């Protein structure tokens, strides 16, 4: 994500981008595996149930990352914090409403195999959590971006220290 002044200064942007990219790759793999296993377990209904479960899990898990990336576009604006929380809360509310609607629509469908559908959703959520943990532990996100003040050799150090502390070598 870039701004008119260069790359985004928000340190969560590369983490969220990497998470979304890897989640997309893993979702494609889960869709293939789920379709094959679903077909073997319950025929065509199992195939479609697995695909619906994996896609639903990917959609819900992606909404949060995308909403944060969208909200980060306002970084530096005086209203950044309210915009950020408004966009993220809006994404969560969207997920909640879509989840209820999707479950109500899929509840009575004859082509849904409940067990395969459930396992596919759980597999998608677990895969996403694993991706999040791996990416967050491997990313190098700076925690301090401001240079710290230094003391020149001729300047007095902290006025609160005693002369013995100032003259003794540091260990």
C-alpha positions in Angstrom: 0.0 0.0 0.0 1.5 3.3 -1.0 0.5 6.8 -0.3 1.2 9.8 -2.5 4.3 10.3 -0.4 5.8 6.8 -0.8 5.2 3.5 1.1 2.7 3.4 3.9 4.2 4.4 7.2 1.8 2.0 9.0 3.9 -1.1 10.1 0.9 -3.5 10.0 0.5 -3.0 6.2 3.2 -5.5 5.1 2.1 -8.0 7.7 -1.5 -7.9 6.5 -0.6 -8.0 2.9 1.5 -11.1 3.5 -1.3 -12.7 5.5 -3.8 -12.1 2.7 -1.5 -13.4 0.0 -0.6 -16.6 1.9 -4.3 -17.1 2.9 -5.3 -16.9 -0.7 -2.7 -19.6 -1.7 -3.6 -21.9 1.2 -7.3 -21.4 0.5 -6.8 -22.5 -3.1 -5.0 -25.6 -1.8 -7.7 -26.3 0.8 -10.4 -25.9 -1.9 -8.7 -28.6 -4.1 -8.1 -31.0 -1.1 -11.6 -30.3 0.3 -13.2 -30.9 -3.1 -11.4 -34.3 -3.6 -12.1 -35.5 0.0 -15.7 -34.2 -0.2 -16.2 -36.1 -3.4 -14.8 -39.3 -2.0 -16.8 -39.0 1.2 -20.2 -37.8 -0.1 -20.1 -37.5 -3.8 -21.1 -34.3 -5.5 -22.8 -32.9 -2.4 -19.6 -33.4 -0.4 -17.6 -31.6 -3.1 -19.9 -28.6 -3.2 -20.2 -28.5 0.6 -16.4 -28.5 1.0 -16.0 -25.7 -1.6 -18.7 -23.7 0.1 -17.1 -24.1 3.5 -13.6 -23.2 2.4 -14.8 -20.2 0.4 -17.0 -19.0 3.3 -14.1 -19.3 5.8 -11.7 -17.5 3.4 -14.3 -14.7 2.9 -14.9 -14.1 6.6 -11.2 -14.3 7.5 -10.2 -11.9 4.7 -12.7 -9.2 5.5 -10.8 -8.1 8.6 -7.4 -7.9 6.9 -8.9 -6.0 4.0 -10.8 -3.6 6.2 -7.6 -2.8 8.2 -5.7 -2.2 5.0 -8.4 0.1 3.7 -8.6 2.0 7.0 -4.8 2.4 7.0 -5.1 4.6 3.9 -6.3 7.4 6.2 -3.1 7.3 8.3 -1.9 10.8 9.1 -5.4 12.3 8.8 -6.7 14.1 11.9 -9.7 11.7 11.9 -7.6 8.5 11.4 -8.5 6.8 14.6 -12.3 7.2 14.3 -12.1 6.3 10.6 -10.0 3.2 11.4 -12.3 1.9 14.1 -15.4 2.7 12.0 -14.1 0.8 9.0 -12.9 -2.2 11.1 -16.2 -2.3 13.1 -18.1 -2.0 9.8 -16.2 -5.0 8.5 -17.0 -7.0 11.6 -20.7 -6.1 11.4 -20.7 -7.0 7.7 -19.2 -10.4 8.6 -21.9 -11.0 11.2 -24.8 -10.1 8.9 -23.4 -12.1 6.0 -22.7 -15.1 8.3 -26.3 -15.1 9.5 -27.7 -14.7 6.0 -25.5 -17.4 4.5 -26.4 -19.9 7.3 -30.1 -19.1 6.8 -29.8 -19.6 3.1 -27.7 -22.8 3.3 -29.7 -24.3 6.2 -32.2 -26.1 4.1 -30.2 -26.8 0.9 -30.3 -30.4 -0.1 -26.8 -30.3 -1.6 -25.1 -29.4 1.7 -23.5 -32.2 3.6 -23.3 -30.8 7.1 -20.2 -32.7 8.3 -18.1 -31.9 5.2 -19.3 -28.3 5.3 -18.3 -28.0 9.0 -14.9 -29.7 8.6 -14.1 -27.4 5.6 -14.9 -24.2 7.6 -12.8 -25.4 10.6 -9.9 -26.4 8.3 -10.1 -22.9 6.7 -10.1 -21.2 10.1 -7.2 -23.3 11.5 -5.2 -22.8 8.3 -5.7 -19.0 8.6 -4.7 -19.0 12.3 -1.5 -21.0 11.5 -0.7 -18.5 8.7 -1.2 -15.6 11.0 1.1 -17.0 13.6 3.8 -17.9 11.2 3.8 -14.6 9.4 3.6 -12.6 12.7 6.6 -14.5 14.2 8.7 -14.1 11.0 8.0 -10.5 10.1 10.4 -7.8 11.2 8.3 -4.9 12.3 10.1 -1.9 13.7 9.0 -1.0 17.2 10.8 2.3 17.4 11.1 4.5 14.3 12.5 7.6 15.9 16.3 8.0 16.4 17.2 8.2 20.1 19.2 11.2 21.3 22.9 10.7 21.8 25.4 12.3 24.2 28.5 14.0 22.7 31.8 13.3 24.4 32.1 16.9 25.7 28.5 17.3 26.9 27.5 16.6 30.5 25.5 13.4 30.9 22.5 13.2 33.1 22.6 16.0 35.7 21.0 13.7 38.3 24.0 11.3 38.4 26.9 11.7 40.8 30.4 12.6 39.7 31.5 9.1 40.6 28.9 7.6 38.3 29.9 9.9 35.4 33.6 9.2 35.7 33.4 5.4 36.2 33.5 3.2 33.1 30.3 1.5 32.1 30.0 -2.2 32.5 
